[in-house]
Amino acid sequence: MKYYAGQTENLNRRLLEHNSGKGNYTSKGAPWRMVHCFECASRSEAIHLEKTIKSRGIKRYLQDNNLLK
């Protein structure tokens, strides 16, 4: 299974875009499904969280925080 981390203001639209095959990276993993999402107070907070998750490795971050079912 592939994992993707990103930030957006419209989660439903973003997921539809990824599943429609519009992006180079995301077109190869469709259909995508939501595993977990965070709501941040600001864009800068979201970017910081995204960098934290990606620096740890998305799957490892999810496992370490018991976010995978």
Helices and strands as residue ranges (DSSP letters): H 11-19, H 24-27, H 43-56, H 58-64
